[in-house]
Amino acid sequence: MKAFKRQNILFYITIVLSFFLMSGCAVGPTHGYIITETQFPGTFNPENNVKADKEAKGCQYTVLYLVTYGDAGAGSIANKNGINKIATIDHSSFSLFSGLVRNYCTFVVGE
């Protein structure tokens, strides 16, 4: 009876771990399980009347799906770096072993 319970517990632990490790959470436009490093466009000023004088970057980081910290919000990045008008917003992402370490960065360019 004890062996049966132990097998059930191992089975459920395996299912739960598989769920976390194999989930298809998006990190960018594409995602690989071993390593991912992408850069992709965000938004831009369609009037094209803002000079690209300043550039600022903000990132958020995730470790083992357990801890996430940082700030990748375009508005707060611009505010912290004295950008009053935004010309473009771009993004990048990095992932190692699909969640061991991840980051998501936002680049804000403007004046």
TIPA-780911 format. One line per 10 residues: number of its first residue (from 0); their letters; for each residue x, y, z of N, C-alpha, C. Coordinates in pm, whole numbers, plus 50000, padded with zeros to 5 digits. Layout:
BEGIN
NUM> A> X/Y/Z/X/Y/Z/X/Y/Z; ...
// end
This chain:
BEGIN
0> MKAFKRQNIL> 50082/49880/50000/50000/50000/50000/50086/50126/50000; 50197/50125/50076/50285/50241/50081/50349/50268/49945; 50386/50161/49874/50447/50177/49742/50348/50241/49646; 50222/50202/49657/50119/50260/49570/50103/50409/49596; 50101/50451/49720/50088/50593/49753/50210/50671/49706; 50327/50612/49723/50450/50679/49679/50449/50699/49528; 50403/50600/49451/50395/50612/49306/50295/50721/49267; 50184/50730/49337/50086/50834/49308/50142/50973/49334; 50212/50988/49444/50271/51118/49477/50374/51157/49373; 50460/51064/49333/50560/51094/49229/50493/51129/49097
10> FYITIVLSFF> 50386/51060/49065/50313/51089/48942/50258/51232/48942; 50195/51272/49052/50138/51406/49060/50246/51514/49063; 50355/51487/49128/50466/51583/49128/50520/51600/48987; 50533/51490/48914/50581/51496/48775/50485/51575/48688; 50357/51556/48705/50257/51630/48627/50267/51780/48656; 50277/51816/48782/50284/51958/48819/50412/52021/48764; 50526/51954/48780/50651/52007/48728/50647/52019/48575; 50588/51923/48509/50575/51930/48363/50491/52049/48321; 50386/52076/48396/50301/52190/48366/50381/52320/48370; 50462/52338/48475/50540/52460/48487/50653/52468/48386
20> LMSGCAVGPT> 50718/52358/48358/50834/52361/48269/50797/52362/48121; 50681/52310/48087/50645/52299/47946/50533/52394/47906; 50498/52486/47993/50390/52578/47957/50435/52670/47846; 50345/52710/47760/50378/52791/47644/50364/52939/47669; 50421/52989/47776/50413/53132/47805/50493/53211/47702; 50435/53318/47654/50500/53399/47552/50608/53487/47614; 50720/53497/47547/50830/53582/47591/50857/53687/47484; 50806/53671/47371/50826/53761/47259/50753/53702/47140; 50789/53745/47022/50720/53689/46906/50749/53540/46885; 50867/53493/46927/50900/53351/46918/50964/53308/47047
30> HGYIITETQF> 50962/53177/47072/51015/53127/47198/51073/52989/47179; 51196/52968/47224/51260/52838/47219/51275/52783/47359; 51285/52652/47373/51295/52593/47506/51435/52600/47565; 51539/52603/47481/51674/52605/47535/51723/52748/47551; 51723/52825/47442/51766/52965/47451/51689/53048/47349; 51651/53166/47391/51580/53259/47304/51641/53397/47325; 51671/53464/47216/51715/53603/47223/51655/53675/47103; 51557/53762/47128/51487/53829/47019/51481/53980/47042; 51472/54052/46933/51444/54196/46935/51329/54217/46839; 51230/54297/46881/51114/54316/46797/51058/54456/46815
40> PGTFNPENNV> 50995/54509/46710/50944/54645/46716/50817/54655/46799; 50800/54772/46852/50678/54802/46928/50596/54903/46851; 50585/55023/46906/50505/55127/46842/50593/55245/46804; 50539/55333/46721/50612/55452/46680/50515/55567/46664; 50569/55686/46661/50489/55806/46643/50457/55818/46494; 50331/55801/46453/50297/55802/46311/50316/55939/46245; 50315/56046/46322/50335/56179/46266/50482/56204/46234; 50571/56125/46295/50715/56134/46271/50768/56275/46298; 50718/56340/46402/50762/56476/46433/50840/56484/46564; 50884/56370/46617/50960/56368/46742/51104/56327/46710
50> KADKEAKGCQ> 51199/56407/46756/51340/56377/46732/51384/56261/46822; 51478/56183/46773/51533/56070/46848/51660/56116/46919; 51645/56204/47019/51759/56260/47091/51803/56173/47208; 51709/56111/47277/51739/56033/47397/51690/55890/47381; 51763/55799/47443/51721/55659/47443/51731/55606/47586; 51632/55531/47627/51631/55474/47761/51583/55329/47754; 51625/55251/47853/51593/55108/47855/51546/55070/47994; 51445/54985/48000/51398/54929/48126/51369/54782/48106; 51403/54700/48205/51385/54555/48193/51315/54498/48315; 51250/54387/48294/51198/54307/48405/51260/54168/48391
60> YTVLYLVTYG> 51288/54106/48503/51358/53978/48507/51275/53876/48584; 51283/53750/48541/51216/53640/48609/51318/53529/48631; 51318/53472/48751/51409/53363/48784/51327/53244/48832; 51341/53133/48762/51276/53006/48797/51124/53016/48813; 51060/53106/48743/50916/53128/48755/50875/53166/48897; 50971/53194/48984/50940/53219/49124/50949/53366/49161; 51045/53436/49105/51069/53576/49141/51073/53659/49014; 50998/53767/49014/51000/53862/48903/51020/54001/48960; 51110/54076/48898/51136/54212/48943/51177/54299/48825; 51166/54429/48840/51205/54524/48736/51087/54602/48684
70> DAGAGSIANK> 51116/54691/48591/51014/54778/48533/51041/54791/48384; 50948/54745/48302/50961/54754/48158/50847/54836/48097; 50785/54921/48177/50675/55005/48129/50728/55127/48055; 50682/55150/47934/50734/55259/47850/50713/55395/47916; 50599/55417/47977/50571/55546/48040/50664/55575/48157; 50687/55477/48241/50775/55500/48356/50921/55511/48313; 50961/55439/48209/51098/55450/48157/51120/55591/48104; 51025/55641/48025/51037/55776/47970/51039/55880/48082; 50953/55867/48179/50946/55962/48290/51076/55965/48371; 51131/55849/48402/51254/55840/48481/51375/55898/48408
80> NGINKIATID> 51371/55897/48275/51487/55941/48196/51465/56075/48127; 51361/56145/48164/51338/56279/48111/51296/56286/47965; 51230/56183/47918/51179/56183/47781/51034/56229/47787; 51007/56345/47725/50872/56402/47730/50786/56362/47610; 50851/56340/47496/50781/56298/47375/50846/56170/47325; 50766/56070/47296/50818/55940/47254/50809/55925/47103; 50922/55887/47042/50927/55862/46898/50900/55715/46868; 50973/55626/46935/50955/55482/46913/50966/55406/47045; 50904/55290/47046/50914/55196/47157/50945/55059/47096; 51057/55001/47134/51096/54869/47086/51116/54775/47205
90> HSSFSLFSGL> 51128/54646/47176/51137/54546/47282/51243/54442/47250; 51290/54376/47354/51377/54259/47337/51344/54161/47449; 51378/54034/47424/51357/53933/47526/51471/53833/47523; 51495/53772/47636/51596/53668/47649/51541/53561/47742; 51564/53436/47708/51518/53325/47791/51621/53214/47784; 51654/53158/47899/51747/53047/47906/51674/52927/47967; 51671/52816/47897/51601/52694/47937/51456/52722/47975; 51391/52801/47895/51248/52827/47903/51198/52869/48040; 51279/52941/48115/51231/52991/48242/51332/52989/48353; 51447/52928/48331/51551/52932/48433/51583/53079/48462
100> VRNYCTFVVG> 51605/53154/48356/51625/53299/48364/51556/53360/48243; 51482/53468/48266/51417/53540/48157/51429/53689/48179; 51431/53763/48070/51414/53908/48082/51334/53960/47963; 51272/54072/47986/51192/54141/47885/51226/54288/47898; 51280/54348/47792/51325/54487/47798/51245/54574/47701; 51226/54698/47740/51159/54797/47656/51257/54911/47633; 51269/54953/47506/51355/55065/47468/51268/55180/47425; 51287/55296/47486/51208/55415/47453/51302/55518/47395; 51266/55571/47278/51346/55675/47212/51258/55796/47192; 51314/55914/47219/51237/56036/47202/51316/56160/47239
110> E> 51244/56265/47274/51308/56392/47313/51256/56441/47446
// end
